């Protein structure tokens, strides 16, 4: 972990996993603080809402049902030089369900080949998985902004309205604003740094609706947003680092 992230980890997680005590309701409810994981200098930062039951128990972000759904869809767009990801996602498209170890491997490969960092708007699990309160979002915002500043990505992907509220400071209507890119400003040493933030549905919403196949339903729109995220990333890598655009699988629209 790069030193700026390590300092934030020490401040919020600490040796016992429970260093931060800013939010009384969350401190009472949580098992541990769930920090974030990924490539320390990631190109893509994914921001979710808050840890769920599995994340709270294990201490890792996005490892429950919504996390595996997110990784499955991200992996679908694997670059053609990421051979293992390509082959497992093709098997998954034909109905194969990965083992827990393979899901871990999918996460590791996504982090390595796409340079992703996974974060949440708040670090601790709210009771009954309700949305974090305005005060809890505000209390965790400084940490969120500092993490993004430390990683300094090319693109932020906000999944669901909670991370958008945390980063944009206002509510949006996710059904009409998903698929849009917003410009956000993160405080830096010499002033604000602007980042593009693509907004899409939260995976748990997509999973709950169960609507993966109807033409304009959440599953199809979500997949198209993730495809857009990779297209934007490839553009940014080409523009800033002269990297050739990789070949990727195209989403087959219904
Ligand atoms: N939902 C989130 O938003 N984040 C997680 O880490 C898990 C579920």
Boltz pocket constraint, residues with backbone or C-beta under 6 A from the ligand:
constraints:
  - pocket:
      binder: B
      contacts: [[A, 48], [A, 49], [A, 50], [A, 51], [A, 52], [A, 55], [A, 60], [A, 61], [A, 62], [A, 63], [A, 64], [A, 66], [A, 67], [A, 119], [A, 120], [A, 159]]
      max_distance: 6.0
